[in-house]
Amino acid sequence: MTKRSAGLTLDHVWIFAAVAFIALRALLTPIPPNDFWWHMATGRLIIESGQIPTVDSFSYTRAGEPFYNQSWLGQLLMYGLFTLGGAPLLILAQAALLAGTYGLLLRLCLRRTGLLRLSVAFLLVATMPASFDNWIVRPQTYALPLFVAYLYVLDGWRSGGWGLGAGSEGAAVVDQSRGSKHGAWATAAPLLLLPVLGIIWVNLHGSFVLGGALIGLTFVGEGLRRLVTDWREARAWARRPVGRAEDVLDRPPPPSRPPLRQLFLAGALTGAAWLINPGGLQVIGYVRDLLGSSAVTQLVTEWAPQTVRGAGGVVFFIFVMVGVVLLAYAPRRPDMVDMLLAGAFFWLALGAVRNNIWFIAVATPLLVGQLASWAPRDERPAFQGSSAINAALAGVIGLMLLLALPWVKPSLGLPPDVGDLLAPETPVAAVAFLEGERPPPERLFHEMSYGSYLIWADPGQKVWADPRIELYPLGQWLDYQRLSGGLEVDDLLAKYRIDGLLLSNETQESLVEYAKARPQAWEQRYADEETTYFVRR
């Protein structure tokens, strides 16, 4: 142990701090109920039935309706982890996955700049706060490491190298020594990871199309960048004074760059890999229909455009404003491919809150590179401090991680929004009470996220709706909004023949007050700080 501690440098502490604080944020985030439980229930259904469901069996309002279950692989992964170790193991896996993902993004920044501490500081101060609103235990998060892996591979191909420092100037040219067939293959070989990862991604989450977007935008941007670079070089050469004929021999050879056909082939193979899924071409239609669903785009908060009304939106726009300043004033001109990628994903992020996580990942190496152009080129080694103090710092960070483990933190008396494993709005006690009801309600109305938990915890109780927004028609969701807000209550209760109410005291307060004011029609059977349950008399 002494020998190992003697080699611990301050740079090691910076690296450990980067991945540790990412993991710490995930460990201290309880699992919210919205998407988590219905994915878990579907994973359980796949295991029990031996097949991926194609119709709805969870609700009474859409029972038997076709439902394309695209995220089956993520659901199996979530359910498998839960079976092995419950919610604690799922939270630990989430923390490890995010730490590894942003560790790879950090390595990409280091490959661009070679500046460790600057890269770590940006990751913790800018990237993490702008991203963690989307760090929810669900298949989308499991797709994030695949997205960053695509970024890493494509950046390595552009720079012509895969080690640290290979791409310090963005899309650098390939060394002349790589001009051989062996060198070209070595440069192109990692691109074969893209279709392999694409097979996993297309069965994991609908964001797989973003992998294709990364390839396509890189192809277009790199092609344009090469045209512009070659045109500038040719123009500069043509303006040279006419001298001896022998001067022509002094013209520098064209740079050796990885051929674009390598990337085109990788893109074609990735597109073909998308067909390796249970539904074949149906998966493309699923993504198209999801993005075009009026219910999804109008009613789901995370599919709404970015605003400054919430803390997440404020952080997002601060990140953007800082980025604009860096792009405008940094001594280094931003790379064309990086700008094309950042611009396209910024447009996506403006359109939907849930897309900011992709934009932040794309923008981080670009902005770190811009910051690095201001860094002094000091050849002296960075201060590494005392190995004993470094070990103590690492130990403190490690102790924080230990105390945040999901098997430990519930016993520390922390506030529920960081100390609990499940978010406080999860109706655990209320659903446990409902399970004991004899007879149970046949047509229960409930808060939307409660539907997700009911699907998991009380599968015999069919739900009115749940967070599978695209399954239910827009009209039903508009009825949900009116009923939850206490509007047209009598007509809507009759329309759906509702005989039970499982309501959120916070988001459905008006309907709770409606039922309480009519004890002759509705009997209150259960209440706690979060939930109230009524049955029709």
C-alpha positions, 0 to 999 in steps of 0.5 A: 500500500505504501508503494502505491501511495508513493506514486499517487499524483495530483493528476490522479486525484483530478481524474478520480474526482471527475469520475467520482463526482459523476458517480456521486451525483447518480448515487444520490438521485432516487429513482423517479416512478415515471418511466422506470416501473413500466419498463421493469414490468415489461422486462418481467413480462418478456421473461415470463412469457418468453416473447416481446409483447406486441399489444397492450396488456396493462391498461383497460382503456387501450387493452389489446391495442398494438404497441411497439415495444422497442426498448426490450433489451434495456428492459431486460437489463433493468429487470435482470439487475433488479432481480439480482440486487433490487433497486440498490444494484440498479442505482449502483449500475447507473452510477458506474455507467455514467462514470464510465460514459463521462470518463470516456468523454473526458478522455476525448477532451484529453485527446483533443487538448492534452490538458487534464485539469482544464478538461476535468474542471469543465466536465464538473463545472459545466457538463455535469450540471447541464446534463444530470436532469436527464440521468434517470434510470431508464433505457435512454441513459443506457444509450448514452455510453453508445452515443459517446462511444460513437463520438470517440470513434469518429473523432479518432478516425478524423484525427488519424490516431487513437491515443492521447494527444492525437487530435490536439487540433481537432480533425488533424491529418494522418501521419505520412507513415500511415499511407500504407494499406496496413496504416489505412486499415489500422485507422479504419478498423475502429469504425467497425465498432459503429455497426456492432454498437448499432445492433445493441443500440437499435434494440435498446432505445429509439435514440439509435438514429442519433448514431446515424446522425453523428456518422452522416454529419461527420461525413458531410462536415469532413467532406466540406472541410477538406474541400475548403482546405484544399481550395485555400491551399490551391489559392495560396499556392497560385498567388506565389511569385513565379520563380524557377521551374524547380520551385514546383518541386518544393510544393508540399505534398497533399496531406494524407487523410483517411479516405471518406469511403471508409466512413461511408462504408461504416455508415452503410453497415450501421444502417444495415445493422439497424435491421437486426431487431425483432421488428425489422424496418418497423423500428424506423416507423416507430421512431417517426411516429413517436416524434410525430405524436401530438400527445408526446410533443404537446403534453410531455414536459421533457419533449417540450422546448427549452425555457428559462422557467426551470432551473434546468433550462437556466443552466442550459442557456448559461452553458450555451451563452458561455459556449458562444463566448468561447467560440467567438473570442478564443484564439483558435478557429473552431473546426467545421465538423465540430460546429456542424455537429454542435449546431445540429444537436443544439437545434435538437436540444432547443426543440425538446428538453430531453435532447439537451444531454446529446447536445452537451456531450457533443459540445463539451470537447469543442468548448474544451478545445476552445478554452485550451487555446487560451492556456499558456504553453508552459513546458514545466510539469504541473505541480503534483503535490505530496503523495500523502496529501494526494492519498488523503484527498482521494480517501476523502472522495472515496469515503463520500462514495462509500457513504453514498452507496445505496446500501449505506445512505438510507441509514444516514438520515439524509433528506428523502430527495437524496437519501431514499432509493425511490423518489418520494412521489412513488406511491409505495404505501398507497398501492400496497393498501390498494392491493388489499382491497376486496374487491379492487376498483375495476376502472381506476383513475390515477396520476400518470406516474402512478400508472407506471408503478401500478403496472409493476407493483399490482399487475392485476389492477389495470391502469387508466393510462401510464407514461407510454404517451404514444399508446394513448390518443391525444383526446384521452390525455386532454381528458386527463388534464381536464379531470386532474384539474377539476374540470368537467369532472362529472361528465368525464367520470361518467364517460370512463365509468370510473369507480376509484381514484388514486390521486396525487395531492400535489398535481391533482389537488383540485380533483382531491378536493372535489372527491372530499367535498362529496362524501356521499358519492366518494369514500376516502379509504387511504391518505398520506402526504403524497397520495389520497385514495377514494372509491365510489360508494 
